């Protein structure tokens, strides 16, 4: 089961722009008025800045740069103009270029509030660009720079938490989510993010209240609905999970995580044909999704269609050869077909990747018992129980094998 990554704060549309410090602009067929204005040499820096602001405020960012550059030729250390030029570049999506000019202004005037505020915005956008591209460590660098300016910036705190979460550092993520919530206690994105971190730490009872708090604030948040549905399925509340997931899919029918989790809930309830419909919808959206391929294969296995099951499990493994769930499921199919040695081959592949995989330990034990290796089978049941003492299937299999030895 997988949960899609939760989207962190983005203050504006996710459009990737060039971050080169070099900006290029060309004004074709410029008006005679603009030409005359830029050629005047007797204008003061304040007049040139004022004219640049007129263009800036009207959304003509390239034109504004002409006047800011002219003002900086006359007065290169004018912090207001440096900040304005940075803002024009920021508005054009050149966040690194903007940052360069904000920093120039701050070298001259370290306590220039407007430049500091603008710098924080540029740092956020640069961090978010890296975050969205999966460069989480690089993103953290920008968020840290934001926090050096304002340690209570909730956007930086949340997004640093999300970056740490994406790197698998769930405890570190919780630390920053808590700091963000101390600033904005009712931010449903951060509340849901904290729930996700707790979920991945195995604290399901702790995660659920945060999903519910997020949904109390934003009842139609598909992310929070789906994440709550996934958790409910994980703890075995399949009917309740289905109700939540159906609500989420009613708002957005193309959510891969919701479709997969709905299929898993239906599978767990024995509603195999409906589960296959959900997995097929997901595979229509993502034909090479190894999780959906594996889950469809397992559903077919549950209905006794072993040959068809192998087709989909093999497709999953062709995409993700070390996917332990698919390896284990392929072993189960061989086990069901009476091919115990082939089954052991795949359980061993799982155990080579994770020696404490309780399911594969149990399943290998079953294969060994089927081959008449009772005592060796019992050893694998014991290894499974050492990992999970409450693993009822391993307990039952061990007892059955002991009965055979009487």
Secondary structure, DSSP 8 states (H G I E B T S, - for coil): ----------SS--------S------TT--HHHHHHHH-SS--HHHHHHHHHHHHHTT-HHHHHHHHHHHHHH-TT-HHHHHHHHHHHHHTT-HHHHHHHHHHHHHH-TT-HHHHHHHHHHHHHHHHHHHHTT-HHHHHHHHHHHHHH-TT-HHHHHHHHHHHHHTT-HHHHHHHHHHHHHH-TT-HHHHHHHHHHHHHTT-HHHHHHHHHHHHHH-TT-HHHHHHHHHHHHHTT-HHHHHHHHHHHHHH-TT-HHHHHHHHHHHHHTT-HHHHHHHHHHHHHH-TT-HHHHHHHHHHHHHTT-HHHHHHHHHHHHHH-TT-HHHHHHHHHHHHHTT-HHHHHHHHHHHHHH-TT-HHHHHHHHHHHHHTT-HHHHHHHHHHHHHH-TT-HHHHHHHHHHHHHT-
